[in-house]
Amino acid sequence: MVHFGQQIPLSHTRTYFPFYDTGKEYRIKGAIAVRIAYLDCFSGISGDMLLAALVDAGANRETIERELRKLPLGNFRMEWKTVVKKGVSSLKLDVIDEELEKLKALKTLPVLNVGHHHDHCHDHDHDHDHHHHHGHDHSHDHGHHHHEHDHSHDHGHHHHEHDHSHDHGHHHHHRRYKEISAMIDEADFSPRVTARAQAIFEKIAIAEAKIHNVPVDTVHFHEVGALDSIVDVVGIALALEDLDIDQLYSGPVPTGNGYVRCDHGLYPVPAPATMEMLKGIPLRQTDIQKELTTPTGAGVAAALVKQFGPLPAMTVDAIGYGAGTRDLPDQPNVLRVLVGTM
């Protein structure tokens, strides 16, 4: 039996993470029950899909948005809408950077390619939180980084091995992992929210640092990707807290198939940093020629999931569906979350 306050191994990595007493007890026939969420990621997992699924399962979106305002992220909004994927009603989340939106409205961010091509790790047709990771500092005065692909932003790394400067219209700020970590620590979240968000970002940063052979503290998140990533990761931690989830379980993680284009050419799915995080986790390859599990999704699986396998013996209280934007040929592009006790 797990006791509240006990340090519980979260995953195969034997990483330990403190779960704190929430002051609530759930009893089944006189025994204290543990609140769990099971991730039925049959169609992959990304940060925005998981956050939307948790809200669809009952997490309070107003509470999540209010808590996220503790972070110095500038002007952004979260747009929630109900969509239907292969007959399944599900919740879709989009994170909107309002400053960039205003610039686009003023036509200062041209839609067309400005002549500087960034090969970053994605296939331009999947749901992902775009992490633009850099191993060094450099300055861009870009016109934009606008992609006309139909998906959420959970990017693979965006690592440059050269210094360059461009005069395309605005300055791109990069958030270091160290800066993001400090931002989360200083936001006065509950201890469990802080620890969960930190654990996810740490997994992502360590994987990127290893792949690029750079110190962890020098890993950078590109400005636009960082906004999506921080909102998704911290939002997931807040949603789990709002639902009073003690432990996460998950089915095997589908990787997808095919190739993604990275800085130095084509790489097989999963992309290198994603694969690094998925070490030791049960994987399931599919015939879908797309990347199904993104860096943020892999970070959640590696940092927070206690056990992988079939649905455990649990009493399901709520079910949530989080939507991606891609239309897959034979299955809905959704993540299903089951919330309950065991």
Phi and psi in degrees as GROMACS dihedral restraints (atoms count N, CA, C in turn):
[ dihedral_restraints ]
;  ai    aj    ak    al  type     phi  dphi    fc
    3     4     5     6     1   -84.1    20    10
    4     5     6     7     1   134.1    20    10
    6     7     8     9     1  -104.8    20    10
    7     8     9    10     1   139.0    20    10
    9    10    11    12     1   -59.0    20    10
   10    11    12    13     1   138.3    20    10
   12    13    14    15     1    93.2    20    10
   13    14    15    16     1   -18.3    20    10
   15    16    17    18     1   -70.9    20    10
   16    17    18    19     1   144.2    20    10
   18    19    20    21     1   -79.0    20    10
   19    20    21    22     1   125.2    20    10
   21    22    23    24     1  -115.6    20    10
   22    23    24    25     1   132.7    20    10
   24    25    26    27     1   -66.0    20    10
   25    26    27    28     1   127.5    20    10
   27    28    29    30     1   -84.5    20    10
   28    29    30    31     1   -28.2    20    10
   30    31    32    33     1  -161.0    20    10
   31    32    33    34     1  -175.1    20    10
   33    34    35    36     1   -58.4    20    10
   34    35    36    37     1   -21.4    20    10
   36    37    38    39     1   -74.9    20    10
   37    38    39    40     1    -8.8    20    10
   39    40    41    42     1    62.1    20    10
   40    41    42    43     1    24.6    20    10
   42    43    44    45     1   -72.7    20    10
   43    44    45    46     1   137.3    20    10
   45    46    47    48     1  -108.5    20    10
   46    47    48    49     1   145.3    20    10
   48    49    50    51     1  -147.0    20    10
   49    50    51    52     1   128.4    20    10
   51    52    53    54     1   -76.6    20    10
   52    53    54    55     1   123.6    20    10
   54    55    56    57     1   -97.9    20    10
   55    56    57    58     1   130.3    20    10
   57    58    59    60     1  -103.2    20    10
   58    59    60    61     1   149.4    20    10
   60    61    62    63     1   -64.6    20    10
   61    62    63    64     1   122.0    20    10
   63    64    65    66     1   -89.3    20    10
   64    65    66    67     1    -5.1    20    10
   66    67    68    69     1    85.0    20    10
   67    68    69    70     1    -0.3    20    10
   69    70    71    72     1  -111.5    20    10
   70    71    72    73     1   146.4    20    10
   72    73    74    75     1  -128.6    20    10
   73    74    75    76     1   142.7    20    10
   75    76    77    78     1  -118.0    20    10
   76    77    78    79     1   126.5    20    10
   78    79    80    81     1  -117.7    20    10
   79    80    81    82     1   133.3    20    10
   81    82    83    84     1  -121.1    20    10
   82    83    84    85     1   110.9    20    10
   84    85    86    87     1    52.5    20    10
   85    86    87    88     1    45.1    20    10
   87    88    89    90     1    86.7    20    10
   88    89    90    91     1   -12.5    20    10
   90    91    92    93     1   -98.4    20    10
   91    92    93    94     1   144.4    20    10
   93    94    95    96     1   -70.5    20    10
   94    95    96    97     1   127.7    20    10
   96    97    98    99     1  -100.9    20    10
   97    98    99   100     1   155.3    20    10
   99   100   101   102     1  -102.9    20    10
  100   101   102   103     1   132.3    20    10
  102   103   104   105     1   -80.6    20    10
  103   104   105   106     1   126.4    20    10
  105   106   107   108     1  -131.4    20    10
  106   107   108   109     1   161.0    20    10
  108   109   110   111     1  -126.1    20    10
  109   110   111   112     1   130.1    20    10
  111   112   113   114     1  -106.2    20    10
  112   113   114   115     1   124.8    20    10
  114   115   116   117     1   -92.9    20    10
  115   116   117   118     1   106.8    20    10
  117   118   119   120     1   -92.5    20    10
  118   119   120   121     1    81.2    20    10
  120   121   122   123     1   -93.8    20    10
  121   122   123   124     1    52.0    20    10
  123   124   125   126     1   -63.5    20    10
  124   125   126   127     1   -23.2    20    10
  126   127   128   129     1  -115.3    20    10
  127   128   129   130     1    21.9    20    10
  129   130   131   132     1   100.4    20    10
  130   131   132   133     1   178.2    20    10
  132   133   134   135     1  -146.8    20    10
  133   134   135   136     1   130.5    20    10
  135   136   137   138     1  -137.1    20    10
  136   137   138   139     1   166.8    20    10
  138   139   140   141     1   -62.4    20    10
  139   140   141   142     1   -45.6    20    10
  141   142   143   144     1   -68.8    20    10
  142   143   144   145     1   -35.6    20    10
  144   145   146   147     1   -65.0    20    10
  145   146   147   148     1   -42.8    20    10
  147   148   149   150     1   -67.9    20    10
  148   149   150   151     1   -44.3    20    10
  150   151   152   153     1   -61.0    20    10
  151   152   153   154     1   -43.9    20    10
  153   154   155   156     1   -63.0    20    10
  154   155   156   157     1   -40.1    20    10
  156   157   158   159     1   -64.3    20    10
  157   158   159   160     1   -40.3    20    10
  159   160   161   162     1   -66.1    20    10
  160   161   162   163     1   -38.6    20    10
  162   163   164   165     1   -67.4    20    10
  163   164   165   166     1   -40.7    20    10
  165   166   167   168     1   -63.0    20    10
  166   167   168   169     1   -28.2    20    10
  168   169   170   171     1   -83.2    20    10
  169   170   171   172     1    -3.5    20    10
  171   172   173   174     1   128.2    20    10
  172   173   174   175     1    -7.0    20    10
  174   175   176   177     1   -63.2    20    10
  175   176   177   178     1   139.9    20    10
  177   178   179   180     1   -79.1    20    10
  178   179   180   181     1   112.1    20    10
  180   181   182   183     1   -67.6    20    10
  181   182   183   184     1   -33.3    20    10
  183   184   185   186     1   -64.7    20    10
  184   185   186   187     1   -41.2    20    10
  186   187   188   189     1   -63.0    20    10
  187   188   189   190     1   -44.1    20    10
  189   190   191   192     1   -61.5    20    10
  190   191   192   193     1   -47.5    20    10
  192   193   194   195     1   -65.4    20    10
  193   194   195   196     1   -38.9    20    10
  195   196   197   198     1   -64.2    20    10
  196   197   198   199     1   -43.8    20    10
  198   199   200   201     1   -66.1    20    10
  199   200   201   202     1   -37.0    20    10
  201   202   203   204     1   -63.9    20    10
  202   203   204   205     1   -23.9    20    10
  204   205   206   207     1   -69.1    20    10
  205   206   207   208     1   -10.0    20    10
  207   208   209   210     1   -69.9    20    10
  208   209   210   211     1   -17.8    20    10
  210   211   212   213     1   -90.7    20    10
  211   212   213   214     1   140.3    20    10
  213   214   215   216     1   -80.1    20    10
  214   215   216   217     1    73.3    20    10
  216   217   218   219     1  -106.5    20    10
  217   218   219   220     1     4.0    20    10
  219   220   221   222     1    78.7    20    10
  220   221   222   223     1  -162.7    20    10
  222   223   224   225     1   -89.0    20    10
  223   224   225   226     1   116.2    20    10
  225   226   227   228     1  -146.3    20    10
  226   227   228   229     1   163.2    20    10
  228   229   230   231     1  -139.8    20    10
  229   230   231   232     1   157.4    20    10
  231   232   233   234     1  -110.8    20    10
  232   233   234   235     1   121.1    20    10
  234   235   236   237     1  -103.7    20    10
  235   236   237   238     1   123.7    20    10
  237   238   239   240     1  -113.2    20    10
  238   239   240   241     1   133.6    20    10
  240   241   242   243     1  -148.1    20    10
  241   242   243   244     1   149.7    20    10
  243   244   245   246     1   -87.9    20    10
  244   245   246   247     1   129.1    20    10
  246   247   248   249     1  -127.8    20    10
  247   248   249   250     1   164.8    20    10
  249   250   251   252     1  -118.3    20    10
  250   251   252   253     1   122.7    20    10
  252   253   254   255     1  -116.0    20    10
  253   254   255   256     1   111.2    20    10
  255   256   257   258     1    49.7    20    10
  256   257   258   259     1    43.4    20    10
  258   259   260   261     1    85.1    20    10
  259   260   261   262     1     0.1    20    10
  261   262   263   264     1  -106.2    20    10
  262   263   264   265     1   118.7    20    10
  264   265   266   267     1   -71.5    20    10
  265   266   267   268     1   129.8    20    10
  267   268   269   270     1  -148.3    20    10
  268   269   270   271     1   165.1    20    10
  270   271   272   273     1  -101.0    20    10
  271   272   273   274     1   133.4    20    10
  273   274   275   276     1  -113.5    20    10
  274   275   276   277     1   134.4    20    10
  276   277   278   279     1  -115.8    20    10
  277   278   279   280     1   133.7    20    10
  279   280   281   282     1  -127.4    20    10
  280   281   282   283     1   132.6    20    10
  282   283   284   285     1   -99.4    20    10
  283   284   285   286     1   121.8    20    10
  285   286   287   288     1  -110.2    20    10
  286   287   288   289     1   121.7    20    10
  288   289   290   291     1   -81.7    20    10
  289   290   291   292     1   108.9    20    10
  291   292   293   294     1   -70.2    20    10
  292   293   294   295     1   -28.6    20    10
  294   295   296   297     1   -67.4    20    10
  295   296   297   298     1   -45.4    20    10
  297   298   299   300     1   -64.7    20    10
  298   299   300   301     1   -36.4    20    10
  300   301   302   303     1   -62.0    20    10
  301   302   303   304     1   -41.4    20    10
  303   304   305   306     1   -64.7    20    10
  304   305   306   307     1   -41.1    20    10
  306   307   308   309     1   -63.7    20    10
  307   308   309   310     1   -40.5    20    10
  309   310   311   312     1   -64.1    20    10
  310   311   312   313     1   -39.6    20    10
  312   313   314   315     1   -63.8    20    10
  313   314   315   316     1   -31.1    20    10
  315   316   317   318     1   -84.9    20    10
  316   317   318   319     1     1.8    20    10
  318   319   320   321     1    63.0    20    10
  319   320   321   322     1    27.5    20    10
  321   322   323   324     1   -89.3    20    10
  322   323   324   325     1    -9.7    20    10
  324   325   326   327     1  -114.6    20    10
  325   326   327   328     1    93.3    20    10
  327   328   329   330     1   -62.4    20    10
  328   329   330   331     1   145.7    20    10
  330   331   332   333     1   -75.7    20    10
  331   332   333   334     1   -30.4    20    10
  333   334   335   336     1   -73.5    20    10
  334   335   336   337     1   157.3    20    10
  336   337   338   339     1   -61.4    20    10
  337   338   339   340     1   131.9    20    10
  339   340   341   342     1   -90.4    20    10
  340   341   342   343     1     5.2    20    10
  342   343   344   345     1   106.5    20    10
  343   344   345   346     1    -3.6    20    10
  345   346   347   348     1  -115.8    20    10
  346   347   348   349     1   111.1    20    10
  348   349   350   351     1   -94.2    20    10
  349   350   351   352     1   126.0    20    10
  351   352   353   354     1  -105.8    20    10
  352   353   354   355     1   111.6    20    10
  354   355   356   357     1   -82.8    20    10
  355   356   357   358     1    98.8    20    10
  357   358   359   360     1  -115.2    20    10
  358   359   360   361     1   166.1    20    10
  360   361   362   363     1   -82.8    20    10
  361   362   363   364     1    84.6    20    10
  363   364   365   366     1  -162.0    20    10
  364   365   366   367     1   168.1    20    10
  366   367   368   369     1  -106.3    20    10
  367   368   369   370     1    15.6    20    10
  369   370   371   372     1    59.3    20    10
  370   371   372   373     1    21.8    20    10
  372   373   374   375     1  -158.5    20    10
  373   374   375   376     1    47.3    20    10
  375   376   377   378     1  -153.8    20    10
  376   377   378   379     1   167.6    20    10
  378   379   380   381     1   -86.2    20    10
  379   380   381   382     1   116.4    20    10
  381   382   383   384     1  -158.8    20    10
  382   383   384   385     1   151.1    20    10
  384   385   386   387     1   -91.5    20    10
  385   386   387   388     1   108.0    20    10
  387   388   389   390     1   -71.7    20    10
  388   389   390   391     1   110.5    20    10
  390   391   392   393     1   -94.0    20    10
  391   392   393   394     1   121.0    20    10
  393   394   395   396     1  -103.8    20    10
  394   395   396   397     1    99.1    20    10
  396   397   398   399     1   -99.6    20    10
  397   398   399   400     1   136.1    20    10
  399   400   401   402     1  -124.5    20    10
  400   401   402   403     1   143.6    20    10
  402   403   404   405     1   -96.1    20    10
  403   404   405   406     1     9.0    20    10
  405   406   407   408     1  -158.4    20    10
  406   407   408   409     1   170.9    20    10
  408   409   410   411     1   -96.3    20    10
  409   410   411   412     1   134.4    20    10
  411   412   413   414     1  -154.6    20    10
  412   413   414   415     1   164.6    20    10
  414   415   416   417     1  -112.6    20    10
  415   416   417   418     1   135.9    20    10
  417   418   419   420     1  -122.0    20    10
  418   419   420   421     1   135.2    20    10
  420   421   422   423     1  -114.2    20    10
  421   422   423   424     1    72.6    20    10
  423   424   425   426     1   -82.1    20    10
  424   425   426   427     1   160.4    20    10
  426   427   428   429     1   -80.6    20    10
  427   428   429   430     1   -36.3    20    10
  429   430   431   432     1  -177.3    20    10
  430   431   432   433     1   167.5    20    10
  432   433   434   435     1  -128.4    20    10
  433   434   435   436     1    70.9    20    10
  435   436   437   438     1  -103.6    20    10
  436   437   438   439     1   129.9    20    10
  438   439   440   441     1  -116.2    20    10
  439   440   441   442     1   131.6    20    10
  441   442   443   444     1   -94.0    20    10
  442   443   444   445     1    39.1    20    10
  444   445   446   447     1  -106.4    20    10
  445   446   447   448     1   155.1    20    10
  447   448   449   450     1  -100.1    20    10
  448   449   450   451     1    78.3    20    10
  450   451   452   453     1  -161.1    20    10
  451   452   453   454     1   168.0    20    10
  453   454   455   456     1   -78.1    20    10
  454   455   456   457     1   172.1    20    10
  456   457   458   459     1  -108.3    20    10
  457   458   459   460     1    96.0    20    10
  459   460   461   462     1  -130.7    20    10
  460   461   462   463     1    64.4    20    10
  462   463   464   465     1   -62.9    20    10
  463   464   465   466     1   155.3    20    10
  465   466   467   468     1   -74.7    20    10
  466   467   468   469     1  -175.0    20    10
  468   469   470   471     1   -70.3    20    10
  469   470   471   472     1   158.0    20    10
  471   472   473   474     1  -131.5    20    10
  472   473   474   475     1    73.0    20    10
  474   475   476   477     1  -103.8    20    10
  475   476   477   478     1   121.3    20    10
  477   478   479   480     1  -104.2    20    10
  478   479   480   481     1   142.0    20    10
  480   481   482   483     1  -113.1    20    10
  481   482   483   484     1    30.5    20    10
  483   484   485   486     1  -148.6    20    10
  484   485   486   487     1   155.2    20    10
  486   487   488   489     1   -95.4    20    10
  487   488   489   490     1   136.1    20    10
  489   490   491   492     1  -154.6    20    10
  490   491   492   493     1   159.4    20    10
  492   493   494   495     1  -136.0    20    10
  493   494   495   496     1   138.2    20    10
  495   496   497   498     1  -130.8    20    10
  496   497   498   499     1   148.8    20    10
  498   499   500   501     1  -111.8    20    10
  499   500   501   502     1    77.7    20    10
  501   502   503   504     1  -112.3    20    10
  502   503   504   505     1     5.5    20    10
  504   505   506   507     1   128.3    20    10
  505   506   507   508     1   -34.2    20    10
  507   508   509   510     1  -150.6    20    10
  508   509   510   511     1   162.1    20    10
  510   511   512   513     1   -89.3    20    10
  511   512   513   514     1   133.6    20    10
  513   514   515   516     1   -97.4    20    10
  514   515   516   517     1   115.2    20    10
  516   517   518   519     1   -87.8    20    10
  517   518   519   520     1   144.0    20    10
  519   520   521   522     1  -118.3    20    10
  520   521   522   523     1   133.5    20    10
  522   523   524   525     1   -96.1    20    10
  523   524   525   526     1   124.4    20    10
  525   526   527   528     1   -75.4    20    10
  526   527   528   529     1   154.3    20    10
  528   529   530   531     1   -55.6    20    10
  529   530   531   532     1   -42.9    20    10
  531   532   533   534     1   -59.4    20    10
  532   533   534   535     1   -39.2    20    10
  534   535   536   537     1   -67.2    20    10
  535   536   537   538     1   -42.5    20    10
  537   538   539   540     1   -64.3    20    10
  538   539   540   541     1   -42.4    20    10
  540   541   542   543     1   -60.5    20    10
  541   542   543   544     1   -44.2    20    10
  543   544   545   546     1   -65.2    20    10
  544   545   546   547     1   -39.1    20    10
  546   547   548   549     1   -58.8    20    10
  547   548   549   550     1   -43.6    20    10
  549   550   551   552     1   -67.4    20    10
  550   551   552   553     1   -42.8    20    10
  552   553   554   555     1   -61.0    20    10
  553   554   555   556     1   -36.4    20    10
  555   556   557   558     1   -85.6    20    10
  556   557   558   559     1    -2.7    20    10
  558   559   560   561     1   -83.6    20    10
  559   560   561   562     1    -5.8    20    10
  561   562   563   564     1    61.8    20    10
  562   563   564   565     1    41.4    20    10
  564   565   566   567     1   -77.9    20    10
  565   566   567   568     1   171.3    20    10
  567   568   569   570     1   -65.2    20    10
  568   569   570   571     1   155.6    20    10
  570   571   572   573     1   -55.4    20    10
  571   572   573   574     1   -38.7    20    10
  573   574   575   576     1   -71.7    20    10
  574   575   576   577     1   -38.1    20    10
  576   577   578   579     1   -62.3    20    10
  577   578   579   580     1   -47.7    20    10
  579   580   581   582     1   -59.6    20    10
  580   581   582   583     1   -47.5    20    10
  582   583   584   585     1   -64.0    20    10
  583   584   585   586     1   -40.3    20    10
  585   586   587   588     1   -67.6    20    10
  586   587   588   589     1   -45.7    20    10
  588   589   590   591     1   -62.3    20    10
  589   590   591   592     1   -43.0    20    10
  591   592   593   594     1   -62.7    20    10
  592   593   594   595     1   -40.0    20    10
  594   595   596   597     1   -62.9    20    10
  595   596   597   598     1   -39.7    20    10
  597   598   599   600     1   -67.5    20    10
  598   599   600   601     1   -49.8    20    10
  600   601   602   603     1   -63.0    20    10
  601   602   603   604     1   -35.1    20    10
  603   604   605   606     1   -63.1    20    10
  604   605   606   607     1   -43.0    20    10
  606   607   608   609     1   -59.8    20    10
  607   608   609   610     1   -44.8    20    10
  609   610   611   612     1   -64.2    20    10
  610   611   612   613     1   -46.7    20    10
  612   613   614   615     1   -65.0    20    10
  613   614   615   616     1   -42.1    20    10
  615   616   617   618     1   -63.5    20    10
  616   617   618   619     1   -42.1    20    10
  618   619   620   621     1   -63.9    20    10
  619   620   621   622     1   -46.0    20    10
  621   622   623   624     1   -64.0    20    10
  622   623   624   625     1   -40.9    20    10
  624   625   626   627     1   -62.9    20    10
  625   626   627   628     1   -40.5    20    10
  627   628   629   630     1   -67.2    20    10
  628   629   630   631     1   -44.5    20    10
  630   631   632   633     1   -62.2    20    10
  631   632   633   634     1   -40.0    20    10
  633   634   635   636     1   -96.1    20    10
  634   635   636   637     1    -0.8    20    10
  636   637   638   639     1    56.6    20    10
  637   638   639   640     1    49.7    20    10
  639   640   641   642     1  -129.0    20    10
  640   641   642   643     1   158.0    20    10
  642   643   644   645     1   -62.5    20    10
  643   644   645   646     1   146.1    20    10
  645   646   647   648     1   -56.5    20    10
  646   647   648   649     1   -42.0    20    10
  648   649   650   651     1   -66.9    20    10
  649   650   651   652     1   -14.6    20    10
  651   652   653   654     1   -93.2    20    10
  652   653   654   655     1    -3.9    20    10
  654   655   656   657     1   -65.7    20    10
  655   656   657   658     1   130.6    20    10
  657   658   659   660     1  -114.7    20    10
  658   659   660   661     1   150.7    20    10
  660   661   662   663     1  -114.7    20    10
  661   662   663   664     1   122.0    20    10
  663   664   665   666     1   -58.3    20    10
  664   665   666   667     1   148.5    20    10
  666   667   668   669     1   -51.5    20    10
  667   668   669   670     1   -51.9    20    10
  669   670   671   672     1   -68.7    20    10
  670   671   672   673     1   -46.7    20    10
  672   673   674   675     1   -63.0    20    10
  673   674   675   676     1   -34.9    20    10
  675   676   677   678     1   -64.2    20    10
  676   677   678   679     1   -40.4    20    10
  678   679   680   681     1   -59.5    20    10
  679   680   681   682     1   -52.0    20    10
  681   682   683   684     1   -58.5    20    10
  682   683   684   685     1   -45.8    20    10
  684   685   686   687     1   -63.1    20    10
  685   686   687   688     1   -46.4    20    10
  687   688   689   690     1   -65.5    20    10
  688   689   690   691     1   -44.4    20    10
  690   691   692   693     1   -61.0    20    10
  691   692   693   694     1   -45.3    20    10
  693   694   695   696     1   -64.5    20    10
  694   695   696   697     1   -50.4    20    10
  696   697   698   699     1   -66.1    20    10
  697   698   699   700     1   -51.1    20    10
  699   700   701   702     1   -67.7    20    10
  700   701   702   703     1   -36.6    20    10
  702   703   704   705     1   -60.8    20    10
  703   704   705   706     1   -40.2    20    10
  705   706   707   708     1   -61.6    20    10
  706   707   708   709     1   -46.1    20    10
  708   709   710   711     1   -61.2    20    10
  709   710   711   712     1   -40.6    20    10
  711   712   713   714     1   -67.2    20    10
  712   713   714   715     1   -39.9    20    10
  714   715   716   717     1   -65.7    20    10
  715   716   717   718     1   -41.8    20    10
  717   718   719   720     1   -61.2    20    10
  718   719   720   721     1   -39.1    20    10
  720   721   722   723     1   -67.4    20    10
  721   722   723   724     1   -42.2    20    10
  723   724   725   726     1   -63.4    20    10
  724   725   726   727     1   -35.1    20    10
  726   727   728   729     1   -84.1    20    10
  727   728   729   730     1    -3.7    20    10
  729   730   731   732     1    60.9    20    10
  730   731   732   733     1    42.1    20    10
  732   733   734   735     1   -81.2    20    10
  733   734   735   736     1   127.5    20    10
  735   736   737   738     1   -91.5    20    10
  736   737   738   739     1   -37.5    20    10
  738   739   740   741     1  -140.4    20    10
  739   740   741   742     1   149.6    20    10
  741   742   743   744     1  -112.4    20    10
  742   743   744   745     1   139.1    20    10
  744   745   746   747     1  -123.2    20    10
  745   746   747   748     1   161.2    20    10
  747   748   749   750     1  -153.3    20    10
  748   749   750   751     1   151.1    20    10
  750   751   752   753     1   -75.3    20    10
  751   752   753   754     1   173.3    20    10
  753   754   755   756     1   -54.9    20    10
  754   755   756   757     1   146.1    20    10
  756   757   758   759     1   -92.1    20    10
  757   758   759   760     1   119.6    20    10
  759   760   761   762     1   -78.5    20    10
  760   761   762   763     1   134.3    20    10
  762   763   764   765     1   -95.5    20    10
  763   764   765   766     1   -21.0    20    10
  765   766   767   768     1    84.4    20    10
  766   767   768   769     1  -163.3    20    10
  768   769   770   771     1  -153.4    20    10
  769   770   771   772     1   175.7    20    10
  771   772   773   774     1    91.9    20    10
  772   773   774   775     1  -150.6    20    10
  774   775   776   777     1  -134.6    20    10
  775   776   777   778     1   153.5    20    10
  777   778   779   780     1  -123.4    20    10
  778   779   780   781     1   149.6    20    10
  780   781   782   783     1   -92.9    20    10
  781   782   783   784     1   124.4    20    10
  783   784   785   786     1  -115.3    20    10
  784   785   786   787     1  -171.0    20    10
  786   787   788   789     1   -55.2    20    10
  787   788   789   790     1   -38.2    20    10
  789   790   791   792     1  -111.3    20    10
  790   791   792   793     1    17.2    20    10
  792   793   794   795     1   133.0    20    10
  793   794   795   796     1  -159.5    20    10
  795   796   797   798     1   -88.6    20    10
  796   797   798   799     1   137.8    20    10
  798   799   800   801     1  -125.5    20    10
  799   800   801   802     1   146.1    20    10
  801   802   803   804     1   -70.2    20    10
  802   803   804   805     1   149.7    20    10
  804   805   806   807     1   -74.2    20    10
  805   806   807   808     1   134.9    20    10
  807   808   809   810     1   -74.7    20    10
  808   809   810   811     1   154.5    20    10
  810   811   812   813     1   -63.4    20    10
  811   812   813   814     1   158.7    20    10
  813   814   815   816     1   -52.3    20    10
  814   815   816   817     1   -49.9    20    10
  816   817   818   819     1   -67.6    20    10
  817   818   819   820     1   -36.7    20    10
  819   820   821   822     1   -62.9    20    10
  820   821   822   823     1   -44.5    20    10
  822   823   824   825     1   -62.7    20    10
  823   824   825   826     1   -37.7    20    10
  825   826   827   828     1   -58.9    20    10
  826   827   828   829     1   -41.9    20    10
  828   829   830   831     1   -72.1    20    10
  829   830   831   832     1   -24.3    20    10
  831   832   833   834     1   -88.7    20    10
  832   833   834   835     1     2.6    20    10
  834   835   836   837     1   -57.8    20    10
  835   836   837   838     1   132.7    20    10
  837   838   839   840     1    82.7    20    10
  838   839   840   841     1    -4.6    20    10
  840   841   842   843     1   -98.8    20    10
  841   842   843   844     1   135.5    20    10
  843   844   845   846     1   -61.2    20    10
  844   845   846   847     1   124.3    20    10
  846   847   848   849     1  -112.8    20    10
  847   848   849   850     1   158.5    20    10
  849   850   851   852     1  -136.3    20    10
  850   851   852   853     1   116.7    20    10
  852   853   854   855     1   -85.9    20    10
  853   854   855   856     1   145.0    20    10
  855   856   857   858     1  -122.9    20    10
  856   857   858   859     1   172.2    20    10
  858   859   860   861     1   -85.4    20    10
  859   860   861   862     1    -3.9    20    10
  861   862   863   864     1   -69.8    20    10
  862   863   864   865     1   122.1    20    10
  864   865   866   867     1   -83.5    20    10
  865   866   867   868     1    56.5    20    10
  867   868   869   870     1  -147.2    20    10
  868   869   870   871     1   160.7    20    10
  870   871   872   873     1   -82.0    20    10
  871   872   873   874     1   116.3    20    10
  873   874   875   876     1   -95.8    20    10
  874   875   876   877     1   -33.1    20    10
  876   877   878   879     1  -109.0    20    10
  877   878   879   880     1   125.5    20    10
  879   880   881   882     1   -98.5    20    10
  880   881   882   883     1   171.4    20    10
  882   883   884   885     1   -56.5    20    10
  883   884   885   886     1   -43.6    20    10
  885   886   887   888     1   -65.8    20    10
  886   887   888   889     1   -41.6    20    10
  888   889   890   891     1   -60.1    20    10
  889   890   891   892     1   -43.5    20    10
  891   892   893   894     1   -64.9    20    10
  892   893   894   895     1   -38.1    20    10
  894   895   896   897     1   -62.3    20    10
  895   896   897   898     1   -41.3    20    10
  897   898   899   900     1   -63.1    20    10
  898   899   900   901     1   -46.9    20    10
  900   901   902   903     1   -60.4    20    10
  901   902   903   904     1   -44.2    20    10
  903   904   905   906     1   -71.5    20    10
  904   905   906   907     1   -34.8    20    10
  906   907   908   909     1   -89.7    20    10
  907   908   909   910     1   -34.6    20    10
  909   910   911   912     1  -114.6    20    10
  910   911   912   913     1   -24.5    20    10
  912   913   914   915     1   -76.0    20    10
  913   914   915   916     1   126.1    20    10
  915   916   917   918     1   -76.8    20    10
  916   917   918   919     1   -40.0    20    10
  918   919   920   921     1  -151.9    20    10
  919   920   921   922     1   142.7    20    10
  921   922   923   924     1  -110.4    20    10
  922   923   924   925     1   141.1    20    10
  924   925   926   927     1   154.8    20    10
  925   926   927   928     1  -163.4    20    10
  927   928   929   930     1   -65.4    20    10
  928   929   930   931     1   168.1    20    10
  930   931   932   933     1   -56.3    20    10
  931   932   933   934     1   124.4    20    10
  933   934   935   936     1   -74.1    20    10
  934   935   936   937     1   166.3    20    10
  936   937   938   939     1   -66.6    20    10
  937   938   939   940     1   108.4    20    10
  939   940   941   942     1  -148.2    20    10
  940   941   942   943     1   157.7    20    10
  942   943   944   945     1   -99.7    20    10
  943   944   945   946     1   116.1    20    10
  945   946   947   948     1   -85.0    20    10
  946   947   948   949     1   124.1    20    10
  948   949   950   951     1   -99.9    20    10
  949   950   951   952     1   -30.3    20    10
  951   952   953   954     1  -152.5    20    10
  952   953   954   955     1   151.4    20    10
  954   955   956   957     1  -130.5    20    10
  955   956   957   958     1   135.1    20    10
  957   958   959   960     1  -129.4    20    10
  958   959   960   961     1   146.2    20    10
  960   961   962   963     1  -122.1    20    10
  961   962   963   964     1   123.3    20    10
  963   964   965   966     1  -108.8    20    10
  964   965   966   967     1   129.6    20    10
  966   967   968   969     1   -97.2    20    10
  967   968   969   970     1   141.6    20    10
  969   970   971   972     1   -92.1    20    10
  970   971   972   973     1  -177.8    20    10
  972   973   974   975     1  -104.8    20    10
  973   974   975   976     1   -11.2    20    10
  975   976   977   978     1   -77.4    20    10
  976   977   978   979     1   148.6    20    10
  978   979   980   981     1  -103.4    20    10
  979   980   981   982     1   107.5    20    10
  981   982   983   984     1   -84.9    20    10
  982   983   984   985     1   152.8    20    10
  984   985   986   987     1   -67.1    20    10
  985   986   987   988     1   -38.1    20    10
  987   988   989   990     1  -125.3    20    10
  988   989   990   991     1     7.3    20    10
  990   991   992   993     1  -156.3    20    10
  991   992   993   994     1   155.4    20    10
  993   994   995   996     1   -72.6    20    10
  994   995   996   997     1   140.6    20    10
  996   997   998   999     1   -86.0    20    10
  997   998   999  1000     1    72.0    20    10
  999  1000  1001  1002     1  -136.3    20    10
 1000  1001  1002  1003     1   157.7    20    10
 1002  1003  1004  1005     1  -112.4    20    10
 1003  1004  1005  1006     1   127.2    20    10
 1005  1006  1007  1008     1  -102.5    20    10
 1006  1007  1008  1009     1   132.1    20    10
 1008  1009  1010  1011     1  -119.2    20    10
 1009  1010  1011  1012     1   128.9    20    10
 1011  1012  1013  1014     1  -106.9    20    10
 1012  1013  1014  1015     1   126.0    20    10
 1014  1015  1016  1017     1  -114.6    20    10
 1015  1016  1017  1018     1   134.4    20    10
 1017  1018  1019  1020     1  -179.2    20    10
 1018  1019  1020  1021     1  -154.6    20    10
 1020  1021  1022  1023     1  -126.1    20    10
 1021  1022  1023  1024     1   157.2    20    10
